[in-house]
Amino acid sequence: MSPAPVLRVQPRAHRRPAATEVDLPRFTDPGKPTVLLTLGTVFTEGPTLAAFVETVADADVNVLATLGMAIPQPPEITSRGEVRYVSFAPLDQLLTDARLVVAAGGSGTVLGALSRGVPLVLCPQGADQAITAARAAAAGVASVVGSPDELTGAVTRALQDQDLRTRAAELAADIASTPTPADVIAALTDPAPRA
């Protein structure tokens, strides 16, 4: 066992100063639940995003989908829900109206959503996403599916699952009680010896 202490640090969704916020698109029917769909910066590519968007929107929800850095043109879809695309916006801002996040399971997206108490539906695409998704499911804050075809039902169930929402809110409270990055830096740089 290492003699070095382990310090917890509070994860946060990526944010920018308020003056630089992106103007997000609005939905025709704001009464429908908004689902944030993001595949991150590595796994966002046209056909994959189109498959995710189509099946999530089939749950008859408002879908706010991120295009990532590599997709210049949004995929065309035909589904029941309304879809709005955004090229890039800080995750913290994208989570403002989201009742659910659908993602591939990157740790930044998962921790960012949970810091705000937003439950997830995860469909891992590669890297360590399957491990992160399994841990989120074990914590009771996410549902995991094996393919985009399963997303319509998973989104519908997740939006109705009060236990999922309650557990995500509890985890957000736990995250909020952990030291901030500034607190941890101060603890690491404090010249006073620790007991």
C-alpha positions in Angstrom: 0.0 0.0 0.0 1.3 3.4 -0.9 2.1 5.8 2.0 0.8 8.7 0.0 -2.7 9.8 1.0 -5.6 9.6 -1.4 -7.5 12.9 -1.8 -11.0 12.9 -3.3 -11.7 15.7 -5.7 -15.1 17.0 -6.9 -15.8 16.3 -10.6 -17.6 19.0 -12.5 -19.1 19.3 -15.9 -17.0 21.4 -18.3 -17.9 25.1 -18.0 -16.9 28.5 -19.3 -17.4 32.0 -17.8 -21.0 33.0 -18.2 -20.2 35.7 -20.7 -19.1 33.1 -23.2 -22.1 30.8 -23.1 -23.4 29.4 -26.3 -26.9 30.3 -27.5 -28.7 26.9 -27.4 -31.5 26.1 -29.7 -35.1 26.1 -28.4 -37.7 23.4 -28.8 -41.3 23.9 -30.1 -42.8 22.0 -27.2 -40.7 22.7 -24.1 -43.1 20.6 -22.0 -41.6 17.4 -23.4 -38.6 16.0 -21.5 -35.2 17.1 -23.0 -32.6 14.3 -23.5 -29.0 15.4 -24.1 -27.3 13.1 -26.6 -23.6 13.3 -26.7 -21.0 10.8 -28.0 -18.0 12.9 -26.9 -15.2 14.0 -29.0 -13.8 10.7 -30.2 -16.8 8.5 -31.0 -19.0 11.1 -32.8 -19.2 10.1 -36.4 -22.1 10.5 -38.9 -23.7 7.0 -39.1 -23.3 6.3 -35.4 -24.8 9.7 -34.4 -27.7 9.2 -36.9 -28.5 5.8 -35.4 -28.4 7.2 -31.8 -30.5 10.3 -32.7 -33.1 8.4 -34.6 -33.8 5.9 -31.8 -33.7 8.4 -29.0 -36.1 10.7 -30.8 -38.4 7.8 -31.3 -39.1 8.0 -27.6 -41.1 11.2 -28.4 -38.7 13.5 -26.5 -36.8 16.7 -27.3 -33.3 15.7 -28.2 -30.4 18.1 -27.9 -27.6 16.3 -29.8 -23.9 17.4 -30.0 -22.2 17.1 -33.3 -18.7 16.9 -31.9 -15.8 18.4 -33.9 -15.9 16.1 -36.9 -19.4 16.4 -38.2 -20.1 19.6 -40.2 -23.7 18.7 -41.2 -26.3 17.2 -38.9 -27.7 13.8 -40.0 -31.2 13.9 -41.3 -33.7 11.8 -39.4 -37.4 11.0 -39.4 -38.7 10.3 -36.0 -41.5 11.4 -33.5 -39.4 13.6 -31.3 -37.9 17.0 -32.1 -34.1 17.2 -32.6 -31.8 20.2 -32.2 -28.1 20.1 -32.9 -25.2 22.0 -31.3 -21.7 22.0 -32.6 -20.1 22.6 -29.2 -21.2 24.0 -25.9 -19.8 23.3 -22.4 -21.4 20.3 -20.8 -22.4 22.3 -17.8 -24.6 24.5 -20.1 -26.0 21.5 -22.1 -27.2 19.9 -18.9 -29.3 22.9 -17.8 -32.6 21.5 -19.1 -31.7 17.8 -19.5 -33.8 15.2 -17.7 -31.6 12.4 -19.0 -28.3 12.0 -20.8 -27.7 9.4 -23.5 -24.0 8.9 -24.1 -21.3 6.4 -25.0 -20.0 6.3 -21.5 -16.9 8.5 -21.5 -15.9 9.3 -17.9 -16.1 13.1 -18.4 -19.7 13.0 -19.6 -20.7 10.5 -16.9 -19.1 12.4 -14.0 -20.4 15.7 -15.4 -24.0 14.5 -15.6 -23.8 12.9 -12.2 -22.4 16.1 -10.6 -25.7 17.7 -11.7 -27.9 14.7 -10.6 -28.9 13.8 -14.2 -29.3 10.0 -14.8 -28.0 8.3 -17.9 -28.6 5.7 -20.6 -25.3 4.5 -21.8 -24.3 2.6 -25.0 -20.6 2.0 -24.9 -18.7 2.4 -28.2 -15.1 1.7 -27.2 -12.1 2.6 -25.0 -13.0 2.2 -21.3 -16.6 3.1 -21.8 -17.9 -0.4 -21.0 -16.2 -0.3 -17.6 -17.5 3.2 -16.8 -21.0 2.2 -17.9 -20.9 -0.9 -15.8 -19.8 1.1 -12.7 -22.6 3.7 -13.3 -25.2 0.9 -13.6 -23.9 -0.8 -10.5 -24.3 2.6 -8.7 -27.9 2.7 -9.8 -27.6 5.9 -11.8 -27.5 4.5 -15.4 -29.1 2.0 -17.7 -26.8 0.3 -20.2 -27.7 -1.0 -23.6 -25.7 -3.0 -26.2 -26.8 -1.2 -29.3 -28.5 2.0 -30.5 -31.6 -0.1 -31.5 -32.3 -0.5 -27.8 -32.3 3.2 -27.0 -36.0 4.0 -27.6 -37.2 1.6 -24.9 -34.3 2.4 -22.5 -35.0 6.2 -22.7 -38.7 5.7 -22.1 -38.0 3.5 -19.1 -35.3 5.7 -17.7 -37.6 8.8 -17.8 -40.2 6.9 -15.8 -37.7 5.4 -13.3 -37.9 7.4 -10.1 -35.3 5.2 -8.4 -32.8 6.1 -11.1 -33.5 9.8 -10.6 -33.4 9.5 -6.8 -30.0 7.7 -6.8 -28.6 10.3 -9.3 -29.7 13.1 -7.0 -28.1 11.3 -4.0 -24.9 10.8 -5.8 -24.9 14.5 -6.9 -25.2 15.5 -3.2 -22.3 13.2 -2.3 -20.2 14.7 -5.1 -21.0 18.3 -3.9 -19.7 17.4 -0.5 -16.3 16.4 -1.8 -13.4 18.9 -1.9 -13.2 21.2 -4.9 -10.1 21.1 -7.2 -9.0 24.4 -5.5 -9.4 22.8 -2.1 -7.3 19.8 -3.1 -4.6 22.1 -4.7 -4.5 24.1 -1.4 -4.1 20.9 0.6 -1.3 19.6 -1.6 0.6 22.9 -1.5 0.1 23.7 2.2 3.6 23.6 3.8 2.1 22.6 7.2 2.8 18.9 7.9 -0.2 16.6 7.9 -1.0 14.3 10.9 
